[in-house]
Amino acid sequence: MSIFIQKAAPSRLPRILRVLSLFAATLAILAARAAAGDEARIVAEAKRIHENVLVLDSHVDIPLDYGLGKLDPGIDGATQVDLPKLERGGVDAAVFAVFARPGWRSSEGVARARDEANRKLRAIREIPQRYPSRAALALSAADVERIHGEGKVAVIVGFLNALPVGKDLSLIDLYYNSGVRTFGFVHAGNNDFADSSRPIGDDKPGEHGGLSPLGREALDRLNKLGVIVDVSQLTPQGLTQTVQLSKAPVVATHSAVKALVDSPRNLSDAELDAIKSNHGVVQIVAFSYYLKAPPVDLHKKYKELQARFKKDTRDLTQEENDELHREIYALAPKTATVADLVGAIDYAVKRIGIDHVGISSDFNHGGGVIGWKDESEAVNVTTELVRRGYTEEQIAKLWGRNFLRVFREVEAVSKRLNVADSRKP
């Protein structure tokens, strides 16, 4: 019997694996090229849209010595907001806040706050005075659009923290006549007008139950003057009362979403809904701690820092206050990104609709996220919006059209109220 031994055929498996590996690598290269092509198209489309729409940042702060030396608004200087950065970033308008630090409600405390407010008001008004070919003061929604059409930056004056007013409501008229067009009652700490969402020192939470009688009277005056009421920083009760009592739409010029980050500065779903019912707008702020929760021990570290100064924060000098805040931000570096900012915008849009949401930075007072560190990077926000499928029409609403719509409605309410008053016997 013959036995035939047949040689085994060489395995084809290694060859098949090599072919599959080459095929997978080719697909990966093609996918990467397609993704790069998609990203290039997104960036190009975002740049086109950003140049077409009116871009408005509804809340920026300025240092007390703004306008001096490296803080000259006409040079690319040390702050997050100056004309070169606004121009480079395609930001067409900004609300510059006349902000006085929280302080005591004594005559000395009010005088200090008033001095701070007046210095900042002068500095803001001097921007267009010093650079008339690059900026102009906007006193109305129509002014903003006209100035934009002239290729200049529209400077809108806001006011945050009514402490400088003391109890003299005639000063609200004075500030209006000086250009103020948005007004927020409180910052950190209660004052004679309203309760703050962040009481400080010996503040009694719920001291006024929201708005005080003085705050209600001021609200009525602001409506008649045609000043946009800013509900950022109020307690939920104060915000609800303001929305119910205001005869005109309101704006939260620099707030975010409590459902995403549980901060007292963020707005609950009920507060978002209340602003929508008032036909107002919520300007989602690029403030890292309000978009991405800071470390759990940050509050403890903050208290330890405060203790080092051995005084209430309301007694700090400007230099001590600046040092405290520098150290606070160093404790917990900003980790939120432009994607986190747009995530909060997404939430608000889904909750209350595209017509009631906008964008702000809070630059020069803690604002800024990775990807939008100063005004020069504003187009990155538009790029992320395009990436998520927002249309040019929707982006135009978010970047300024919604804010200007409220501005116009506030002006219209003012006219109606003043006509009604003129007809009274």
C-alpha angles and dihedrals in degrees: 000000000000119000116206116199113204118204114237114250112250111263115260092199098096090051092049090049091051091051092048091047091051090047092050091048090050091050090049091051092048091047091049091050091048091048091048089049091049091049091049090052091048092050092047092048091047091051091050093049093044090055092048102048129067106253114207127178106202099202132033128150131213131211118251091252095046111153097037127107112316088005092066104132091219096064132063092256146153100300131079091240127053134125096267092052092045091049094045091048095048093241106157101184139014138185106230110203124228092210127176119195118249111273146158120297092231121115088258092050093049091047092052091048091048091051091051092048093049092049091052093044090054091048093051094047090049093061094078092032092058096037106031093159091057107034142022136190113255117210097170142023088257089054091055092054094043093050090047089052089054090056094247134122113259110226112206118186118224130182125215125186117023093217092107089060091062103186096315105109091183086077089067087063090047092052090046090053088050091057107271110151104165125047130190118189100212147018122182108337132031121274135183091280105051150340118273124228084229111046114193136203112344094349112142109231109238092013093157098022087244114313120025121223087260090052091051091050090049091050090056091050093049090052091052093047094048098245119151109241112227112211097186114121095024123123116254089256092050092048092049092050092048092051091048095046101039115099090203134050117275133216131216094212097191118014139116140203123295093197088065100038120017099223124142086232093060126085124246122225088257091055092047089051091048092054090049091051088054090052088244133138135243111213106206108222127223093227110138099214091052093050101040121026113251122228112298092239095053094099090053091050090047091055090049090052092049090051090058090066091053093215142083112274088242088065096053119115117236089258093050091047091051091049092049092053093046089055093045092055090045089057092062115021117212110269102167116107137204086264090059090050092051089045088061090046089052091053093049093046091052091047103044107007137258092279093066103048133083142159136256138165112205086214118183091027105065099300126132136088135206104287095023103054094147139355093280090072099051093116089069089070090054090048091055091047090053090047089057094050103260113154126228090255092053093045090050089056093048095046098050118315094091092049091049091048089058090044090056093046091050089052091049092050090050091054092049093049093049092048089051091050092050090056095053114109 
